[in-house]
Amino acid sequence: MRTLTTRAGFDAFRDRMCEHFGQLPDGLGTQHLHIEQAPLGPDEYFTHRLDSHGHFIVYDPRQTSGLTVRQFLGIYATFTEDPIREGVRDAYYETQEAGMRKIWGIVLNWIDRTQDPDGVMDQLLDLLQQDRAETAATVA
């Protein structure tokens, strides 16, 4: 894949999104956001559908990240996600340390892939508790 082709695909999509958001009836731009991962074509970073149930975004993790998609959409629309996703997204943007940003990015990617924010956070907490127990056993 050539960079020019990929960039041209993204630019074309961005132009369509800007045009679309410019024509939204009142209220549709503030619908609930649903973000998912799926393999798309070689020039498709993400695609969208907006209806009465919300704003649905599908992105290709081989082409872009969920954080990039969210950042792009934040420029053109107001949206809400579930509280867990919003918390993880906000933690990513608010932290200054690169290592922590990477961790929050991985967690958000995991949530997008599984579509199970509660399950991901439960597994993450289990992993942290296991690590804490192993660390305590090694120190003692």
N, C-alpha and C positions, 0 to 999 in steps of 0.2 A: 504494500500500500504506500502510495506517495503522500508525503505531508501536504502538498498542495491540494490534492484531491480531498483529503480528510478535512482540511481547513475550509475548503470551499463548501463541503457538506455541512459543516457546523455553521458557517456564515449564512447559508441558505436557510437552515433551520431557525437560526436566530431571527432572521428577517421575517419568516412566517410567524414566529411567536410574537414579535413586536406588533405585527399587523393584527394578529388575532387579539392580543390583549388590548389593543387600541379600540376594538369594536365590541368589547364585552358589555352586555346589559348590566345595569346596576345589580350588585350583589354576587354575580357569578365569579368575579375575581377573588372573592373572599371565601370560596368554598373550601371544605376540608381537603387536605392534600394526601394522596396515597402514592407512595413511591415504591417501585418494584424493580427487580433486575431481570433481564432476559437477553439472550443473544439477538442482536439486530444486524442489519446489513453493514457492509464495510464503511459506509459514510454516514451511518446513523448513530449519533451519540445518544440521543434520547428522543422519545416521541411522547405525545400527550393526547388526552381526551378530556373534555370538560363537559359535564352534564349535571343534572339536578342532584346526583349523589356525590359530587365532588370533582376535584381535579386529579386525574390519574396520570402519572408519569412513569414511563418504563425507560430505564437506561441500560446500556450495555457496559458492564463493568470492565470489559476488555478495552473500551474506547474512552471511558470517563469515569468519574467517581460520583457517588451519591452526594457528596459535599459540594462538588462543582455544580451539579444540577441544582441543588438547593440554593446555592449562592446566585446562580444565574436567574432562577425564578424569583428570588427575593428582590431582584432589581426591577422586575416587571409586574409583580403581583403580590398581594397580601394573602398569606395563607396560614393555616394552622395544621399542625400534625398532632398525633397523640402525645400526651405529656412525657412519656419516656423518650420518644424520638426528639422532641423539642429540647429536653434536658441534655441529651447526649450531644445534639447539634450545638446547643449553646455552650456546653462545656468545651467542645472542640474550639469554637471561635474565641472563647474567653481565656483559655490557658495560653501561657507564654512559652512553656517548655515544649520543645519539639517532640520529645519522647512521649509526653502525655497527649499531645495532639495526634500522634500516630496511633496511640491506643484508642482514643475516642473515635478516630476514623475507622479503625478496624471494627469496633463495636457497632457503629452505625451501618457499616457494610454488612455485618452479620445480621443485623435486624432487617435490612432491606432484602437480604437473600432469603431469610426464613419467614418473614412477615409475622414474626412472633416476638414483639418487644418484651413482654413479660417473661417468656421462656428464656430469652437471651440473657436478661438481667438476672434471672434465677441461676442460670448456669455460671454466669460471671461471678456472682456472689459465692456459689459453691466452690469455684476454683480458688477464689481469694481465701476462703475459710480453710480449704485444704492446704494451701501454701502457708497460711499462718500456723496451722497445727504442725506441719512438717518443720517449720522454722523453730517453733517452740520446743519440739522434740529434739532437734539437733543441738540447741543451746543448752538444754537441761542435761 
